[in-house]
Amino acid sequence: MRRERVVVLALDGVYPFELGIPSRILGAADGRYEVITCSVDGRPVRTNADFGVTVEHGPEALATAGTVVIAPVAPSHLADEVSDDVLAALALIRPGTRIVSICTGAFVLAAAGLLDGRRATTHWQVADRFRHMFPRVDLDPDVLFVDDHPFLTSAGAASGVDICLHLVRKDHGSRLANSVARRCVVPPFRDGGQAQYIEQPVPEQGAASTAATRAWALERLDEPLTLADLSGHARMSQRTFARRFHDEVGLSPGRWLIQQRVVRARHLLETSDLTVDQIAGRVGFATGASLRQHLNAAIGVSPQAYRRTFQTAR
């Protein structure tokens, strides 16, 4: 069994919760990963809480990693340049190593020039600041994570869980990723993007939710659902339903339906031997060509390439 070494880099001002995510999630993957933590000088690291952390390793550990994770720091520690000791530590990472950032960890990678010309994400609250500081990076603040191999960036806090589960799914298949999610009592795949977490006006008291209609739609993805169908089930006008849906989910009903169909198609590609056309019919895409188009737009690969990846992992 292949066991990959994952080295987490802790910098001053690190968030303790996010610092522990790789060890907790990847550590639950049946021994597939060895997770260790290091600092830029091997000395204890100050967190953004009222305590510090002592690490067992110095920057030399980065040279042994198959995957490096940059843990996030408090906004007060963000800068458009990285210090010499951080640059020296990053220089120890071997070429081709997979590098992951959680939340504001993307600022470290961008400041080191590693994300220039690449697509990336970070916490929505600091997205404008990131754009101003790093205009050469193609920032997408609406998603939970971006996989632009070998660099993977994720949004705030709990999206570190999402990206670590993505690593397990990518490396070893959806069965193990789902098992890890159950052990850690977290969803194996979260719907929507960051937009659903951006501060919204408080809904009117007693306002009806669209949750029941979303559950109803998920049972009928193979049907050609329209906004009229959805709003009719929710007993709202189309305009009210669309507005309330966006407030709750962060997406329009049409975009959400496409996303759910892609998620269902990915599951079938991973777990079944159905043809692309058969899967397209089961998830509500009119043709296999439509499925190919939407899957490529979502994750940048064809159904055949996606299936080969996960059949290999299985």
Rosetta blueprint (number, residue, H / E / L):
1 M L
2 R L
3 R L
4 E E
5 R E
6 V E
7 V E
8 V E
9 L E
10 A L
11 L L
12 D L
13 G L
14 V E
15 Y L
16 P H
17 F H
18 E H
19 L H
20 G H
21 I H
22 P H
23 S H
24 R H
25 I H
26 L H
27 G L
28 A L
29 A L
30 D L
31 G L
32 R L
33 Y E
34 E E
35 V E
36 I E
37 T E
38 C E
39 S L
40 V L
41 D L
42 G L
43 R L
44 P L
45 V E
46 R E
47 T E
48 N L
49 A L
50 D L
51 F L
52 G E
53 V E
54 T L
55 V L
56 E L
57 H E
58 G L
59 P H
60 E H
61 A H
62 L H
63 A H
64 T H
65 A L
66 G L
67 T E
68 V E
69 V E
70 I E
71 A L
72 P L
73 V E
74 A L
75 P H
76 S H
77 H H
78 L L
79 A L
80 D L
81 E L
82 V L
83 S L
84 D H
85 D H
86 V H
87 L H
88 A H
89 A H
90 L H
91 A L
92 L L
93 I L
94 R L
95 P L
96 G L
97 T L
98 R E
99 I E
100 V E
101 S E
102 I L
103 C L
104 T L
105 G H
106 A H
107 F H
108 V H
109 L H
110 A H
111 A H
112 A L
113 G L
114 L L
115 L L
116 D L
117 G L
118 R L
119 R E
120 A E
121 T L
122 T L
123 H L
124 W H
125 Q H
126 V H
127 A H
128 D H
129 R H
130 F H
131 R H
132 H H
133 M H
134 F L
135 P L
136 R L
137 V L
138 D E
139 L E
140 D L
141 P L
142 D L
143 V L
144 L L
145 F E
146 V E
147 D E
148 D E
149 H L
150 P L
151 F E
152 L E
153 T E
154 S E
155 A L
156 G L
157 A L
158 A L
159 S H
160 G H
161 V H
162 D H
163 I H
164 C H
165 L H
166 H H
167 L H
168 V H
169 R H
170 K H
171 D H
172 H H
173 G L
174 S H
175 R H
176 L H
177 A H
178 N H
179 S H
180 V H
181 A H
182 R H
183 R H
184 C H
185 V L
186 V L
187 P L
188 P L
189 F L
190 R L
191 D L
192 G L
193 G L
194 Q H
195 A H
196 Q H
197 Y H
198 I L
199 E L
200 Q L
201 P L
202 V L
203 P L
204 E L
205 Q L
206 G L
207 A L
208 A L
209 S L
210 T L
211 A H
212 A H
213 T H
214 R H
215 A H
216 W H
217 A H
218 L H
219 E L
220 R L
221 L L
222 D L
223 E L
224 P L
225 L L
226 T L
227 L H
228 A H
229 D H
230 L H
231 S H
232 G H
233 H H
234 A H
235 R L
236 M L
237 S L
238 Q H
239 R H
240 T H
241 F H
242 A H
243 R H
244 R H
245 F H
246 H H
247 D H
248 E H
249 V H
250 G L
251 L L
252 S L
253 P H
254 G H
255 R H
256 W H
257 L H
258 I H
259 Q H
260 Q H
261 R H
262 V H
263 V H
264 R H
265 A H
266 R H
267 H H
268 L H
269 L H
270 E H
271 T H
272 S L
273 D L
274 L L
275 T L
276 V H
277 D H
278 Q H
279 I H
280 A H
281 G H
282 R H
283 V H
284 G L
285 F L
286 A L
287 T L
288 G H
289 A H
290 S H
291 L H
292 R H
293 Q H
294 H H
295 L H
296 N H
297 A H
298 A H
299 I H
300 G L
301 V L
302 S L
303 P H
304 Q H
305 A H
306 Y H
307 R H
308 R H
309 T H
310 F H
311 Q H
312 T H
313 A H
314 R L
